[in-house]
Amino acid sequence: MRIWQSSQQPARISVAPAGLSRLLAAITDEDRTQLPRAILDLVRSEVDVINCALFLLPAVGQPWLLGHAEVNNPSLVASAWGAYLDQYYQRDIGLQQVLRHDNLSVLSRSSILLHQDASDIIDTGYRNDCYDNTGTSQRFAIFRKIKGNNNLLIGIYRSASAKALSASDLLYLELLADCLSEAAVQRYRIMPQTLVLSANKLDSLQQELDTKLSKREYDLILCIARGMTIPAAAKAMGIKTVSAVTYRNRGFAKLNIRTQQELFAKLMEHSDGSSAAGVMMPASPILMS
């Protein structure tokens, strides 16, 4: 396992104009899969990789999967990311070491890079569920600190059937890293404000009912409030559709509602929380700024 800071020295890198255009367009696309897809396509123009995931790592709480894209086996990969968020992120030694890195600063636009082989992972459950079972052998990760002591993580994964990333592969990824992390930062900054408003109203509703949604229930309800279908919400969260249905049903029961229309009606009854005493900003990391 290797951890280092991206180079701040000027360097020339050949990037396909079409790939760069897709990357820029994806920043403002409402579809959360588009930025990871654009990153994956841009990287694959030079380096053989199979998956890309974009995470928000909040100062407090679990990581949030902001979007993902893969070459094949989307359901299997989504299941692995769901397991990572629910069970393994705290056991990700590489992640913990990066977050303690001295040069990981919000004042710098540079990135901290991680190159890790599956064999570096001591935790067998984590290695099996997130690497071996998905045919993944290596991870190249890009970390960027943002406001509020939060971090963005771009994970790029190599197939187990491919050779180890070469020195030239790693150099290309390093030279591209700051560009990719800046795209992720800009994407994060322009996330729809309607998400914040919906979250404040949902927090207010929970407070009124004296109930507490689990993180998964909260995230799923927010997706519904945003107008997403259950399959789309499941894909965005990296979970199975049947699991999304379960979280929806549990969340609706806690909120004393039965339908999406009832959810909209309840949320419309509440203010956005900006002037309500005692109402906290949402804990969901996708909404933190």
N, C-alpha and C positions, 0 to 999 in steps of 0.2 A: 504494500500500500504506500502511495506517495501523495503528499499534500504540499502544495506550493502556491505562490501568488502569481497571477498572470503578469506577463511582462509589460512594463510601461514604456519600453523602447519602441520607437517607430519601426514598423515592419511592413513589408509588402505581402499581400495575400491575394491570390486569384479567386474571386467569387463570381459565380454566374449571375449576371444582371437579373435574369428572370427569377432566380432563387431569392435574391435580395429584395426584389419587388414584392414577392409573395410574403416575405418576412415582414416588410413594412405594412402591407395591407392587412396582415393578420392581427396587428396590434389593436386595430379598431373594430375588428370583426366581432359580432355578437356571439358567434359560435366559439365556445371555449376550446374546441379541439383544433382550431385553425392555427394558433401560434405554435403549439407543439408539432403539428403536422408540417408547418413551414420550416421549423428548426430541423426536424428529422430529414426533410427533403434536401435542405441546404447542406447538412452534414453528409448525407448519403451521396452527394455529388462527388465527394472525394474519399469518404471513409465508410466502410461497410458496417452499419449499425442497424438495429432492428426496432428499438423502442425509444420513446422520449416522453418524459413526464415533467410537468411543471408544478412545484409545490410551494406553498407559503408556509414558512416555519415561524409561528408566532412566539413572542417572548414567553407566553404562558399558554398551555394547552397543546392539543394535538396538531400535527401538520394538517394542512388542507390541500387536497389535490385540485389544483386550478384547471388542469386539463392534461390530456394524454393522447398519444398517437402511436400506432404500431404497424409493422409491416404485415404481421399475421397473428393468428390466435388472439383476437381482441378480448374475448370473454375470459380466457385463461389469464392473460396479462392483467385485466381489470381486477380479477379475483386476487391476484398476487398483490396488487397495490392496495386493495382493501385490507388484506391481511397485514400488510406493512403498517398502515395507519392504525389499525385496531390493536395490533399485537407487538410489532417488532421495531418501531422507530426508536424507542427508548433503548433498544438493545443494539442499535446501529453504531458500533464503535467509531467507524469512520466519520459519521455525522457528528458525533459528540466531540471528536477531536477537532474537526473543522470549526465548530462553534466556539471552541476555546482558543482559536488561532489569534495571535496577537495582531495580525494585520487585517482582520475582518472588521472594518470600520465603515460607518455610514458616511464618513467624510471623504472616503475614497471611492472613485468610480471603478477601481480595479476589482477583480474577482479572485476568490480563493478556489483553487482547483483540486480535485481529488481523482486519482486513478486507482481503482481497486479491482482485484481479482476475486472471484467467488471463493477461492481457496484461502483468502485472507480472513474470511468470516468464520469465527470460531463457533458461533451459535448455530447448531445444526438445524434447528427448526426454521430459523430465519433463512439460512442458506437454501434449504430444501424448498420452502414455499415460495420464495421470491426470486431464486436464481435457477436451481436445478430443475424444478418443475416447469419452468417457462423457457428452458433451453437458453438461458442467459449465463455468460461466463465472466463478463467484465462490466464495470460501471465507470463512466467518466462523468463527474459531477461539477457543476459550476455554482458557486455560492456568492450571493451579493447581499450585503446588509442594507436594509432600508429603514425608514422612519419607525420610531417606536420600539427599537431593539428587536425588530422582526427581520427575517431573512427570506430571500427567495432562493429556491434550489431548482436548477435544471438538471435532470438526470438523463443521461444518454447511455444506452445499453448495447452491448456487443453479443452476438450469437455465440453459443457454445460450439457451433460447428466451424467458426472462423478462427483464424490464427490470432494470437495476442496482438493488441494494438502496437504498431511499429513506432519507432522514434519519429518518423515523418507524419504518421497519423496523429500522434500526440501533439506535435508541433502545430499542425493544421488546426486541431481543436483548441489549442491554447490561443493561437492568433485570432480565432473566431470568438473566443469566450466572452470578451468584454462587449462585443457587438450583440451577442445573443442575450447576455444578462441585461444590457440596456433596453433591449426590446421587451424583456420580461418586466422590467421596472416601469416602463411607459404603459404597458398593458395593465399592470396593477393600478397605476395612478388614474386611469380613465374608466375603471369599472363603473358600471351604471350606478348613479346615486340612488336610483329606485331600490337597489338592494339595501342600502343603508336605511332608507325610509321604512321599507318593509320589516327590516330587522328591529328597528326601534319600536314599531307598532307591535311586533310579535313579542318583544320583551315586555312591553306594557301589558299585553294580554295575559302573558304568563303571570305577571305580578298580580293582576286583578283576580285571576282564578286561583292564585296561590298554588301553582303547579310548576313543575320543572321538566322540560323536555330534555332527553339525552342529546348528546352532540349530533348523533346520526339523525334523530328525529327532527332536531332543530334545522339541520342543514337541508333535509329533505323537504320540510315545510316551506323553507325559504325558496327552494327551487320551484315548488308549486306556486307560491305567491308571485314568483317572477313570470309565471305562465308556462313553465316547462311541463312536458308530459312526463309520466313516470319512467318510460324507457330512456328519455333524454336525461332526466335527472339521475337515473341509475348510472348511465354512461359517464356523466360529468363527475359523479362521486366515486366512480371506480368500483361499483358494487353490482350485484346481480339484480335484475328487475324484480324477482320474487322478494329479495331482501328490501328493496325500495318500497314495495307494497306493504310489507310488514311494518316498516318505520312510519309510513304514512298512516296506517290504521292505528298504530299505537299513539302517534302524535295527535291525530284527530280526536281520539278518545280522551286524551288528557285535556284537550281544548274544548271538549263538549260540542264537537261539530261532526258532521257526517260527509259533507261534500266540499268540493273546491269553491263553489259559490258561497257556501256558509263561511268558509275561511276568508274570502274576499270581503264579505259583509262585516265580519268581526274586525278585520284589520282596518276597514274604513271607519269604524266607530272610534278608533283610537288616534290620538295625535301622534306626530312623529317622535315625540319624547324629548324635543329640544327644550321645552319649558316645563315639563312634568317633573316635580320634585322627586328625587330618589330613583329616577329611571336611569340606569347605567347604559353606556354605549354597548353595542352587541359584542358578545364574547366570541362569536364565530370569526375565525381568523381571516376569512376572505373579505370581511368588512372593516378590518382595522386599517388605519392609515397613519 
